[in-house]
C-alpha cells in the first residue's frame, strides 16, 4: 500500500512538473506575441497579459509543490543540524504538522474563495470565471497535503536536495 502511494506521488510530481513547464512555455510564447501586436502592428491584443498572469499563478502554486517535495523550498537548517535523535524527528513532526495546518487552511479557504467568486467573470475572458482563476490556491494546498503525508510516511524530514536538482554554479 505504501509503495503504491509513493508511486502515485511520483506520478503527481511528474504531472506538476509538466503543468509548470507547460505554463512557462505558453507564457514565453504569448508575451512576445503581445509585444509584437502592440509595437509592430499598433493594435494591442487584449488577452496575452491577463492570460500570462493566470498562467503565472498556476505555475507558481504548482512549482511550489514541486519544490516542497524536492526539498528545494526555503528552510533554515541550523536547528536540525545541531539536534540529535529523537529531538530531530520530533522537530520534523512538528514542522510537518504545521505545514499540514497551512495546507488545510489553503484548501479550505481557497475552496471558499473559489465558491464566492465563481459567478464573477473575467472581462478579458468572458467564458472564464474569476473563481477558476483562484483554483490554484486550494489545488496547491491539496497537493502539498499529499506530499506532506508522503514525507510523514517516509519519516524523512530534513534531507538535502538531490545533487541533480541543485545548481553547481557559485556566486563568487
N, CA and C atoms as an extended XYZ file, in Angstrom:
516
Properties=species:S:1:pos:R:3:atomname:S:1:resname:S:1:resid:I:1 pbc="F F F"
N         0.824       -1.195        0.000 N   UNK     1
C         0.000        0.000        0.000 CA  UNK     1
C         0.873        1.266        0.000 C   UNK     1
N         1.908        1.266        0.859 N   UNK     2
C         2.801        2.419        0.923 CA  UNK     2
C         3.528        2.604       -0.401 C   UNK     2
N         3.997        1.512       -0.990 N   UNK     3
C         4.726        1.601       -2.257 CA  UNK     3
C         3.827        2.157       -3.357 C   UNK     3
N         2.553        1.783       -3.349 N   UNK     4
C         1.616        2.315       -4.335 CA  UNK     4
C         1.406        3.813       -4.147 C   UNK     4
N         1.308        4.240       -2.884 N   UNK     5
C         1.148        5.660       -2.600 CA  UNK     5
C         2.370        6.443       -3.076 C   UNK     5
N         3.559        5.902       -2.817 N   UNK     6
C         4.786        6.580       -3.243 CA  UNK     6
C         4.867        6.656       -4.766 C   UNK     6
N         4.448        5.599       -5.456 N   UNK     7
C         4.429        5.628       -6.929 CA  UNK     7
C         3.414        6.649       -7.432 C   UNK     7
N         2.264        6.710       -6.761 N   UNK     8
C         1.257        7.693       -7.152 CA  UNK     8
C         1.800        9.115       -6.954 C   UNK     8
N         2.536        9.342       -5.876 N   UNK     9
C         3.119       10.664       -5.632 CA  UNK     9
C         4.191       10.988       -6.665 C   UNK     9
N         4.919        9.972       -7.131 N   UNK    10
C         5.877       10.193       -8.226 CA  UNK    10
C         5.149       10.670       -9.478 C   UNK    10
N         4.002       10.051       -9.766 N   UNK    11
C         3.216       10.444      -10.940 CA  UNK    11
C         2.649       11.855      -10.771 C   UNK    11
N         2.176       12.178       -9.576 N   UNK    12
C         1.663       13.531       -9.309 CA  UNK    12
C         2.790       14.549       -9.466 C   UNK    12
N         3.956       14.201       -8.967 N   UNK    13
C         5.130       15.068       -9.084 CA  UNK    13
C         5.464       15.333      -10.553 C   UNK    13
N         5.496       14.273      -11.352 N   UNK    14
C         5.760       14.446      -12.794 CA  UNK    14
C         4.692       15.315      -13.450 C   UNK    14
N         3.442       15.085      -13.087 N   UNK    15
C         2.357       15.899      -13.631 CA  UNK    15
C         2.501       17.362      -13.279 C   UNK    15
N         2.890       17.641      -12.040 N   UNK    16
C         3.103       19.032      -11.617 CA  UNK    16
C         4.243       19.668      -12.397 C   UNK    16
N         5.315       18.906      -12.629 N   UNK    17
C         6.426       19.425      -13.429 CA  UNK    17
C         5.974       19.750      -14.845 C   UNK    17
N         5.174       18.876      -15.425 N   UNK    18
C         4.689       19.093      -16.799 CA  UNK    18
C         3.790       20.327      -16.857 C   UNK    18
N         2.896       20.469      -15.886 N   UNK    19
C         1.992       21.626      -15.870 CA  UNK    19
C         2.792       22.920      -15.702 C   UNK    19
N         3.727       22.943      -14.751 N   UNK    20
C         4.526       24.159      -14.535 CA  UNK    20
C         5.365       24.485      -15.767 C   UNK    20
N         5.985       23.475      -16.355 N   UNK    21
C         6.771       23.702      -17.569 CA  UNK    21
C         5.911       24.160      -18.731 C   UNK    21
N         4.721       23.578      -18.863 N   UNK    22
C         3.803       23.988      -19.925 CA  UNK    22
C         3.355       25.436      -19.762 C   UNK    22
N         3.073       25.830      -18.522 N   UNK    23
C         2.694       27.228      -18.262 CA  UNK    23
C         3.832       28.170      -18.656 C   UNK    23
N         5.041       27.810      -18.273 N   UNK    24
C         6.197       28.651      -18.606 CA  UNK    24
C         6.388       28.746      -20.121 C   UNK    24
N         6.218       27.638      -20.814 N   UNK    25
C         6.352       27.633      -22.270 CA  UNK    25
C         5.302       28.528      -22.930 C   UNK    25
N         4.061       28.405      -22.486 N   UNK    26
C         2.990       29.222      -23.073 CA  UNK    26
C         3.223       30.699      -22.792 C   UNK    26
N         3.643       31.024      -21.570 N   UNK    27
C         3.942       32.424      -21.237 CA  UNK    27
C         5.048       32.953      -22.143 C   UNK    27
N         6.059       32.126      -22.350 N   UNK    28
C         7.189       32.532      -23.188 CA  UNK    28
C         6.754       32.787      -24.624 C   UNK    28
N         5.736       32.103      -25.088 N   UNK    29
C         5.259       32.292      -26.462 CA  UNK    29
C         4.295       33.463      -26.605 C   UNK    29
N         3.430       33.674      -25.611 N   UNK    30
C         2.396       34.699      -25.809 CA  UNK    30
C         2.861       36.111      -25.465 C   UNK    30
N         3.830       36.269      -24.580 N   UNK    31
C         4.299       37.624      -24.254 CA  UNK    31
C         4.944       38.290      -25.473 C   UNK    31
N         5.850       37.604      -26.197 N   UNK    32
C         6.377       38.249      -27.417 CA  UNK    32
C         5.283       38.549      -28.445 C   UNK    32
N         4.260       37.706      -28.510 N   UNK    33
C         3.148       37.979      -29.420 CA  UNK    33
C         2.462       39.284      -29.015 C   UNK    33
N         2.235       39.466      -27.710 N   UNK    34
C         1.609       40.705      -27.235 CA  UNK    34
C         2.461       41.921      -27.537 C   UNK    34
N         3.763       41.802      -27.366 N   UNK    35
C         4.676       42.902      -27.678 CA  UNK    35
C         4.655       43.201      -29.179 C   UNK    35
N         4.656       42.146      -29.988 N   UNK    36
C         4.621       42.305      -31.444 CA  UNK    36
C         3.356       43.034      -31.891 C   UNK    36
N         2.201       42.613      -31.385 N   UNK    37
C         0.954       43.259      -31.811 CA  UNK    37
C         0.883       44.709      -31.335 C   UNK    37
N         1.453       44.998      -30.184 N   UNK    38
C         1.392       46.364      -29.657 CA  UNK    38
C         2.322       47.307      -30.396 C   UNK    38
N         3.576       46.896      -30.592 N   UNK    39
C         4.578       47.822      -31.103 CA  UNK    39
C         4.825       47.709      -32.604 C   UNK    39
N         4.528       46.592      -33.204 N   UNK    40
C         4.743       46.450      -34.645 CA  UNK    40
C         3.450       46.697      -35.402 C   UNK    40
N         2.367       46.067      -34.944 N   UNK    41
C         1.094       46.211      -35.637 CA  UNK    41
C         0.268       47.403      -35.151 C   UNK    41
N         0.699       48.040      -34.061 N   UNK    42
C        -0.033       49.163      -33.457 CA  UNK    42
C        -1.483       48.810      -33.140 C   UNK    42
N        -1.721       47.552      -32.806 N   UNK    43
C        -3.048       47.086      -32.432 CA  UNK    43
C        -2.863       46.031      -31.345 C   UNK    43
N        -2.841       46.478      -30.114 N   UNK    44
C        -2.526       45.583      -28.996 CA  UNK    44
C        -3.609       44.527      -28.799 C   UNK    44
N        -3.169       43.288      -28.660 N   UNK    45
C        -4.091       42.200      -28.316 CA  UNK    45
C        -4.397       42.311      -26.824 C   UNK    45
N        -5.638       42.127      -26.462 N   UNK    46
C        -6.035       42.329      -25.067 CA  UNK    46
C        -5.814       41.099      -24.188 C   UNK    46
N        -5.608       39.942      -24.765 N   UNK    47
C        -5.572       38.712      -23.973 CA  UNK    47
C        -4.197       38.204      -23.517 C   UNK    47
N        -3.062       38.545      -24.153 N   UNK    48
C        -1.801       37.943      -23.707 CA  UNK    48
C        -1.410       38.266      -22.260 C   UNK    48
N        -1.576       39.502      -21.851 N   UNK    49
C        -1.162       39.865      -20.495 CA  UNK    49
C        -2.018       39.200      -19.416 C   UNK    49
N        -3.354       39.256      -19.485 N   UNK    50
C        -4.138       38.570      -18.442 CA  UNK    50
C        -3.953       37.052      -18.464 C   UNK    50
N        -3.785       36.475      -19.665 N   UNK    51
C        -3.563       35.032      -19.738 CA  UNK    51
C        -2.218       34.667      -19.116 C   UNK    51
N        -1.206       35.459      -19.393 N   UNK    52
C         0.099       35.160      -18.796 CA  UNK    52
C         0.062       35.329      -17.281 C   UNK    52
N        -0.724       36.267      -16.785 N   UNK    53
C        -0.874       36.423      -15.335 CA  UNK    53
C        -1.537       35.195      -14.732 C   UNK    53
N        -2.598       34.711      -15.361 N   UNK    54
C        -3.270       33.499      -14.871 CA  UNK    54
C        -2.334       32.298      -14.904 C   UNK    54
N        -1.584       32.161      -15.977 N   UNK    55
C        -0.647       31.043      -16.087 CA  UNK    55
C         0.486       31.157      -15.071 C   UNK    55
N         0.908       32.373      -14.770 N   UNK    56
C         1.949       32.576      -13.767 CA  UNK    56
C         1.455       32.155      -12.384 C   UNK    56
N         0.199       32.412      -12.098 N   UNK    57
C        -0.377       32.000      -10.819 CA  UNK    57
C        -0.392       30.474      -10.727 C   UNK    57
N        -0.861       29.828      -11.793 N   UNK    58
C        -0.879       28.356      -11.808 CA  UNK    58
C         0.534       27.818      -11.652 C   UNK    58
N         1.458       28.353      -12.435 N   UNK    59
C         2.840       27.887      -12.386 CA  UNK    59
C         3.439       28.073      -10.992 C   UNK    59
N         3.165       29.186      -10.358 N   UNK    60
C         3.736       29.460       -9.043 CA  UNK    60
C         3.281       28.443       -8.005 C   UNK    60
N         1.991       28.169       -7.954 N   UNK    61
C         1.485       27.233       -6.957 CA  UNK    61
C         1.928       25.803       -7.242 C   UNK    61
N         1.926       25.404       -8.502 N   UNK    62
C         2.324       24.040       -8.847 CA  UNK    62
C         3.834       23.860       -8.655 C   UNK    62
N         4.615       24.854       -9.037 N   UNK    63
C         6.063       24.766       -8.864 CA  UNK    63
C         6.438       24.780       -7.384 C   UNK    63
N         5.680       25.484       -6.565 N   UNK    64
C         5.941       25.489       -5.124 CA  UNK    64
C         5.756       24.090       -4.540 C   UNK    64
N         4.765       23.370       -5.029 N   UNK    65
C         4.534       21.997       -4.581 CA  UNK    65
C         5.718       21.115       -4.979 C   UNK    65
N         6.208       21.282       -6.197 N   UNK    66
C         7.363       20.517       -6.665 CA  UNK    66
C         8.582       20.829       -5.803 C   UNK    66
N         8.805       22.099       -5.527 N   UNK    67
C         9.948       22.489       -4.693 CA  UNK    67
C         9.833       21.910       -3.290 C   UNK    67
N         8.628       21.862       -2.758 N   UNK    68
C         8.442       21.275       -1.430 CA  UNK    68
C         8.843       19.801       -1.442 C   UNK    68
N         8.396       19.069       -2.431 N   UNK    69
C         8.704       17.641       -2.468 CA  UNK    69
C        10.188       17.379       -2.673 C   UNK    69
N        10.853       18.231       -3.432 N   UNK    70
C        12.268       18.023       -3.732 CA  UNK    70
C        13.193       18.696       -2.712 C   UNK    70
N        12.641       19.158       -1.599 N   UNK    71
C        13.410       19.819       -0.544 CA  UNK    71
C        14.137       21.056       -1.065 C   UNK    71
N        13.541       21.753       -2.015 N   UNK    72
C        14.137       22.962       -2.569 CA  UNK    72
C        13.491       24.230       -2.018 C   UNK    72
N        12.526       24.074       -1.117 N   UNK    73
C        11.883       25.243       -0.532 CA  UNK    73
C        12.842       25.915        0.451 C   UNK    73
N        12.529       27.136        0.780 N   UNK    74
C        13.377       27.873        1.702 CA  UNK    74
C        13.233       27.261        3.088 C   UNK    74
N        14.348       26.937        3.675 N   UNK    75
C        14.336       26.367        5.012 CA  UNK    75
C        15.645       26.685        5.710 C   UNK    75
N        15.558       26.879        6.993 N   UNK    76
C        16.757       27.146        7.772 CA  UNK    76
C        17.105       25.850        8.486 C   UNK    76
N        18.252       25.293        8.143 N   UNK    77
C        18.642       24.002        8.675 CA  UNK    77
C        19.588       24.060        9.849 C   UNK    77
N        19.704       25.212       10.504 N   UNK    78
C        20.650       25.339       11.607 CA  UNK    78
C        20.197       24.502       12.802 C   UNK    78
N        18.962       24.659       13.220 N   UNK    79
C        18.476       23.931       14.392 CA  UNK    79
C        18.491       22.417       14.168 C   UNK    79
N        17.945       21.909       13.072 N   UNK    80
C        18.004       20.450       12.870 CA  UNK    80
C        19.431       19.916       12.791 C   UNK    80
N        20.359       20.714       12.302 N   UNK    81
C        21.745       20.255       12.190 CA  UNK    81
C        22.378       20.029       13.559 C   UNK    81
N        21.936       20.757       14.553 N   UNK    82
C        22.500       20.627       15.895 CA  UNK    82
C        21.735       19.645       16.780 C   UNK    82
N        20.563       19.217       16.337 N   UNK    83
C        19.768       18.298       17.150 CA  UNK    83
C        20.140       16.850       16.860 C   UNK    83
N        20.045       16.040       17.867 N   UNK    84
C        20.259       14.602       17.725 CA  UNK    84
C        18.899       13.914       17.828 C   UNK    84
N        18.846       12.670       17.422 N   UNK    85
C        17.606       11.911       17.551 CA  UNK    85
C        17.320       11.684       19.032 C   UNK    85
N        16.117       11.647       19.473 N   UNK    86
C        14.852       11.722       18.765 CA  UNK    86
C        14.340       13.148       18.583 C   UNK    86
N        15.084       14.146       19.094 N   UNK    87
C        14.610       15.532       19.031 CA  UNK    87
C        14.502       16.037       17.600 C   UNK    87
N        15.404       15.582       16.764 N   UNK    88
C        15.364       15.993       15.355 CA  UNK    88
C        14.081       15.481       14.693 C   UNK    88
N        13.710       14.241       14.960 N   UNK    89
C        12.469       13.681       14.412 CA  UNK    89
C        11.256       14.402       14.972 C   UNK    89
N        11.279       14.711       16.257 N   UNK    90
C        10.163       15.434       16.858 CA  UNK    90
C         9.984       16.793       16.204 C   UNK    90
N        11.085       17.483       15.964 N   UNK    91
C        11.014       18.774       15.285 CA  UNK    91
C        10.428       18.591       13.885 C   UNK    91
N        10.847       17.536       13.199 N   UNK    92
C        10.297       17.257       11.872 CA  UNK    92
C         8.794       17.041       11.904 C   UNK    92
N         8.330       16.271       12.880 N   UNK    93
C         6.889       16.032       13.008 CA  UNK    93
C         6.140       17.334       13.302 C   UNK    93
N         6.695       18.167       14.151 N   UNK    94
C         6.051       19.446       14.486 CA  UNK    94
C         5.982       20.336       13.242 C   UNK    94
N         7.093       20.451       12.526 N   UNK    95
C         7.112       21.307       11.334 CA  UNK    95
C         6.172       20.798       10.248 C   UNK    95
N         6.157       19.481       10.041 N   UNK    96
C         5.258       18.931        9.021 CA  UNK    96
C         3.797       19.078        9.442 C   UNK    96
N         3.520       18.996       10.741 N   UNK    97
C         2.153       19.216       11.223 CA  UNK    97
C         1.727       20.658       10.988 C   UNK    97
N         2.641       21.596       11.204 N   UNK    98
C         2.335       22.999       10.924 CA  UNK    98
C         2.128       23.224        9.425 C   UNK    98
N         2.938       22.553        8.615 N   UNK    99
C         2.739       22.631        7.159 CA  UNK    99
C         1.381       22.051        6.768 C   UNK    99
N         0.979       20.979        7.436 N   UNK   100
C        -0.326       20.380        7.154 CA  UNK   100
C        -1.443       21.361        7.503 C   UNK   100
N        -1.309       22.052        8.636 N   UNK   101
C        -2.312       23.064        9.005 CA  UNK   101
C        -2.377       24.179        7.968 C   UNK   101
N        -1.228       24.603        7.496 N   UNK   102
C        -1.185       25.640        6.468 CA  UNK   102
C        -1.857       25.151        5.189 C   UNK   102
N        -1.608       23.908        4.822 N   UNK   103
C        -2.200       23.347        3.607 CA  UNK   103
C        -3.707       23.175        3.745 C   UNK   103
N        -4.159       22.762        4.929 N   UNK   104
C        -5.605       22.650        5.175 CA  UNK   104
C        -6.248       24.029        5.073 C   UNK   104
N        -5.573       25.043        5.623 N   UNK   105
C        -6.056       26.419        5.518 CA  UNK   105
C        -6.196       26.833        4.052 C   UNK   105
N        -5.148       26.556        3.269 N   UNK   106
C        -5.193       26.904        1.841 CA  UNK   106
C        -6.321       26.165        1.127 C   UNK   106
N        -6.486       24.903        1.434 N   UNK   107
C        -7.525       24.105        0.787 CA  UNK   107
C        -8.911       24.608        1.165 C   UNK   107
N        -9.158       24.750        2.456 N   UNK   108
C       -10.494       25.135        2.934 CA  UNK   108
C       -10.878       26.542        2.475 C   UNK   108
N       -10.033       27.519        2.787 N   UNK   109
C       -10.375       28.894        2.455 CA  UNK   109
C       -10.221       29.159        0.957 C   UNK   109
N        -9.346       28.429        0.294 N   UNK   110
C        -9.240       28.545       -1.158 CA  UNK   110
C       -10.510       28.082       -1.849 C   UNK   110
N       -11.063       26.962       -1.375 N   UNK   111
C       -12.329       26.480       -1.946 CA  UNK   111
C       -13.461       27.457       -1.677 C   UNK   111
N       -13.462       28.069       -0.507 N   UNK   112
C       -14.492       29.073       -0.200 CA  UNK   112
C       -14.339       30.295       -1.095 C   UNK   112
N       -13.093       30.697       -1.363 N   UNK   113
C       -12.828       31.823       -2.256 CA  UNK   113
C       -13.293       31.501       -3.676 C   UNK   113
N       -13.012       30.295       -4.124 N   UNK   114
C       -13.469       29.867       -5.458 CA  UNK   114
C       -14.989       29.899       -5.522 C   UNK   114
N       -15.646       29.377       -4.502 N   UNK   115
C       -17.117       29.346       -4.497 CA  UNK   115
C       -17.706       30.755       -4.454 C   UNK   115
N       -17.080       31.653       -3.685 N   UNK   116
C       -17.587       33.019       -3.556 CA  UNK   116
C       -17.465       33.790       -4.858 C   UNK   116
N       -16.384       33.576       -5.591 N   UNK   117
C       -16.125       34.365       -6.800 CA  UNK   117
C       -16.489       33.615       -8.085 C   UNK   117
N       -17.125       32.471       -7.959 N   UNK   118
C       -17.393       31.650       -9.131 CA  UNK   118
C       -18.324       32.325      -10.143 C   UNK   118
N       -19.241       33.154       -9.683 N   UNK   119
C       -20.197       33.784      -10.605 CA  UNK   119
C       -19.693       35.093      -11.206 C   UNK   119
N       -18.495       35.516      -10.837 N   UNK   120
C       -17.913       36.716      -11.439 CA  UNK   120
C       -17.163       36.316      -12.701 C   UNK   120
N       -17.103       37.220      -13.649 N   UNK   121
C       -16.495       36.920      -14.949 CA  UNK   121
C       -15.249       37.781      -15.139 C   UNK   121
N       -14.220       37.191      -15.723 N   UNK   122
C       -13.020       37.942      -16.080 CA  UNK   122
C       -13.330       38.686      -17.376 C   UNK   122
N       -13.188       40.023      -17.390 N   UNK   123
C       -13.582       40.796      -18.583 CA  UNK   123
C       -12.879       40.356      -19.866 C   UNK   123
N       -11.593       40.011      -19.792 N   UNK   124
C       -10.860       39.623      -20.999 CA  UNK   124
C       -11.239       38.236      -21.496 C   UNK   124
N       -11.773       37.406      -20.588 N   UNK   125
C       -12.176       36.030      -20.925 CA  UNK   125
C       -13.583       35.774      -20.395 C   UNK   125
N       -14.608       36.205      -21.127 N   UNK   126
C       -15.983       36.089      -20.622 CA  UNK   126
C       -16.422       34.653      -20.315 C   UNK   126
N       -15.784       33.668      -20.929 N   UNK   127
C       -16.185       32.289      -20.650 CA  UNK   127
C       -15.490       31.730      -19.404 C   UNK   127
N       -14.572       32.501      -18.806 N   UNK   128
C       -13.800       32.044      -17.663 CA  UNK   128
C       -14.242       32.777      -16.401 C   UNK   128
N       -14.524       32.018      -15.371 N   UNK   129
C       -14.962       32.577      -14.095 CA  UNK   129
C       -13.765       33.032      -13.272 C   UNK   129
N       -13.973       34.058      -12.457 N   UNK   130
C       -12.936       34.511      -11.543 CA  UNK   130
C       -12.604       33.390      -10.557 C   UNK   130
N       -13.614       32.629      -10.173 N   UNK   131
C       -13.394       31.510       -9.263 CA  UNK   131
C       -12.405       30.500       -9.805 C   UNK   131
N       -12.436       30.282      -11.103 N   UNK   132
C       -11.496       29.348      -11.726 CA  UNK   132
C       -10.073       29.879      -11.604 C   UNK   132
N        -9.912       31.190      -11.665 N   UNK   133
C        -8.567       31.756      -11.546 CA  UNK   133
C        -7.996       31.581      -10.140 C   UNK   133
N        -8.861       31.357       -9.142 N   UNK   134
C        -8.396       31.116       -7.779 CA  UNK   134
C        -8.204       29.626       -7.469 C   UNK   134
N        -8.520       28.752       -8.391 N   UNK   135
C        -8.358       27.318       -8.163 CA  UNK   135
C        -6.944       26.875       -7.797 C   UNK   135
N        -5.882       27.528       -8.273 N   UNK   136
C        -4.541       27.095       -7.857 CA  UNK   136
C        -4.298       27.151       -6.348 C   UNK   136
N        -5.018       27.989       -5.627 N   UNK   137
C        -4.816       28.077       -4.180 CA  UNK   137
C        -5.226       26.779       -3.486 C   UNK   137
N        -6.486       26.315       -3.639 N   UNK   138
C        -6.824       25.044       -2.990 CA  UNK   138
C        -6.113       23.853       -3.621 C   UNK   138
N        -5.842       23.932       -4.905 N   UNK   139
C        -5.118       22.844       -5.567 CA  UNK   139
C        -3.705       22.719       -4.982 C   UNK   139
N        -3.025       23.843       -4.816 N   UNK   140
C        -1.698       23.823       -4.210 CA  UNK   140
C        -1.735       23.302       -2.784 C   UNK   140
N        -2.741       23.694       -2.021 N   UNK   141
C        -2.887       23.191       -0.656 CA  UNK   141
C        -3.135       21.698       -0.616 C   UNK   141
N        -4.001       21.218       -1.501 N   UNK   142
C        -4.292       19.786       -1.538 CA  UNK   142
C        -3.099       18.952       -1.963 C   UNK   142
N        -2.384       19.412       -2.988 N   UNK   143
C        -1.205       18.672       -3.446 CA  UNK   143
C        -0.105       18.676       -2.394 C   UNK   143
N         0.056       19.805       -1.711 N   UNK   144
C         1.053       19.869       -0.644 CA  UNK   144
C         0.693       18.898        0.473 C   UNK   144
N        -0.594       18.773        0.787 N   UNK   145
C        -1.025       17.819        1.806 CA  UNK   145
C        -0.619       16.399        1.427 C   UNK   145
N        -0.789       16.049        0.159 N   UNK   146
C        -0.411       14.706       -0.288 CA  UNK   146
C         1.083       14.460       -0.098 C   UNK   146
N         1.896       15.461       -0.415 N   UNK   147
C         3.338       15.304       -0.261 CA  UNK   147
C         3.768       15.339        1.210 C   UNK   147
N         3.016       16.045        2.052 N   UNK   148
C         3.297       16.022        3.491 CA  UNK   148
C         3.028       14.625        4.042 C   UNK   148
N         1.915       14.041        3.623 N   UNK   149
C         1.599       12.672        4.052 CA  UNK   149
C         2.709       11.723        3.621 C   UNK   149
N         3.187       11.889        2.379 N   UNK   150
C         4.280       11.048        1.898 CA  UNK   150
C         5.519       11.221        2.775 C   UNK   150
N         5.855       12.452        3.083 N   UNK   151
C         7.044       12.724        3.889 CA  UNK   151
C         6.889       12.144        5.290 C   UNK   151
N         5.696       12.230        5.858 N   UNK   152
C         5.456       11.664        7.188 CA  UNK   152
C         5.535       10.138        7.150 C   UNK   152
N         5.034        9.541        6.078 N   UNK   153
C         5.110        8.082        5.959 CA  UNK   153
C         6.560        7.610        5.843 C   UNK   153
N         7.366        8.372        5.133 N   UNK   154
C         8.772        8.009        4.970 CA  UNK   154
C         9.610        8.388        6.188 C   UNK   154
N         9.172        9.407        6.931 N   UNK   155
C         9.932        9.866        8.082 CA  UNK   155
C        11.204       10.609        7.704 C   UNK   155
N        11.267       11.114        6.485 N   UNK   156
C        12.433       11.868        6.011 CA  UNK   156
C        12.093       13.355        6.039 C   UNK   156
N        12.436       13.997        7.161 N   UNK   157
C        12.036       15.385        7.344 CA  UNK   157
C        13.101       16.374        6.895 C   UNK   157
N        14.340       16.101        7.196 N   UNK   158
C        15.418       17.028        6.870 CA  UNK   158
C        16.394       16.311        5.954 C   UNK   158
N        16.200       16.542        4.703 N   UNK   159
C        17.022       15.858        3.711 CA  UNK   159
C        17.591       16.902        2.776 C   UNK   159
N        18.807       16.693        2.370 N   UNK   160
C        19.410       17.587        1.396 CA  UNK   160
C        18.756       17.356        0.038 C   UNK   160
N        18.657       18.406       -0.755 N   UNK   161
C        18.109       18.287       -2.101 CA  UNK   161
C        19.042       17.419       -2.949 C   UNK   161
N        18.460       16.737       -3.933 N   UNK   162
C        19.269       15.910       -4.835 CA  UNK   162
C        20.278       16.785       -5.560 C   UNK   162
N        21.454       16.228       -5.797 N   UNK   163
C        22.518       16.978       -6.459 CA  UNK   163
C        22.121       17.403       -7.862 C   UNK   163
N        21.306       16.616       -8.532 N   UNK   164
C        20.927       16.955       -9.905 CA  UNK   164
C        19.893       18.073       -9.988 C   UNK   164
N        19.242       18.393       -8.871 N   UNK   165
C        18.255       19.481       -8.892 CA  UNK   165
C        18.824       20.791       -8.406 C   UNK   165
N        20.008       20.772       -7.838 N   UNK   166
C        20.617       21.990       -7.311 CA  UNK   166
C        21.741       22.423       -8.252 C   UNK   166
N        21.781       23.684       -8.560 N   UNK   167
C        22.799       24.219       -9.442 CA  UNK   167
C        24.165       24.130       -8.786 C   UNK   167
N        25.156       23.847       -9.588 N   UNK   168
C        26.535       23.775       -9.077 CA  UNK   168
C        27.268       25.089       -9.295 C   UNK   168
N        26.610       26.094       -9.825 N   UNK   169
C        27.238       27.387      -10.030 CA  UNK   169
C        27.430       28.107       -8.700 C   UNK   169
N        28.507       28.809       -8.581 N   UNK   170
C        28.734       29.607       -7.377 CA  UNK   170
C        28.572       31.073       -7.699 C   UNK   170
N        28.396       31.873       -6.680 N   UNK   171
C        28.209       33.310       -6.882 CA  UNK   171
C        29.467       34.084       -6.560 C   UNK   171
N        30.578       33.399       -6.435 N   UNK   172
C        31.838       34.088       -6.109 CA  UNK   172
C        32.434       34.750       -7.306 C   UNK   172
